[in-house]
Amino acid sequence: MRILVVEDDQKVARFIQSGLQQEGYAVDVLHEGTLAGEQARAVDYDAVVLDLMLPGRSGFEILRDIRARKPTLPVVMLTAKDSLDDRIAGLDSGADDYMVKPFALAELSARLRAVLRRGAPRENVLRVADLEIDTLTRVVRRGGRRIALTAQEYALLEYLTRNSGRPLTKSLIIEHVWDIHFDSISNVVEVHINSLRNKIDREFATPLIHTVRGVGYVLTDLPA
């Protein structure tokens, strides 16, 4: 999943980015509000973490821009203001949740998971053939056997599984699983696909991850 973090305090932004990346999210960061609304509309983000007080434009203005184009995109608003009126204003402006600084990263992560579940209909358990992914616990099993994945391998497998049967180009995979600074010339996609194949397919009769020549990759239990 890909998250946009709009936070002018660079220390706080690095704290959020590092923590979410460790959980397997692709995270883009902006430190001012001028282009935030435009970027949130242009890129296929799963959620936005948005500071209220920003140089250039306020979080409220950015949120109005997002809601005009993407009314269901989950937004968690951050602020140093903790009065009841401020919290009400944030929620009334269209935020899905509202957190007061300072906050624990574990709580932000939990709230993101909650708004992601509310933001769009999503199955908690994904299944393709005998592959099963519990998206709440991030437990992956095939044929009933638990498979250990790194955070990035999990993010890639979940994206492939949510789009099972649909060939995905390398560019689509990069856009959704890696952040905006990713070097598209790198072979990291191929490396992670090979790693997933070793863990998901190697010891099973039916391969699920297929190469679609000239296109990219597809996860399916049918011949690609």
Secondary structure, 3 states (H helix, E strand, C coil): CEEEEECCCHHHHHHHHHHHHHCCCEEEEECCCCCHHHHHHHCCCCEEEEECCCCCCCHHHHHHHHHHHCCCCCEEEEECCCCHHHHHHHHHCCCCEEEECCCCHHHHHHHHHHHHHHHCCCCCEEEECCEEEECCCCEEEECCEEECCCHHHHHHHHHHHHCCCCCEEHHHHHHHHCCCCCCCCCCHHHHHHHHHHHHHHCCCCCCCEEEECCCEEEECCCCC
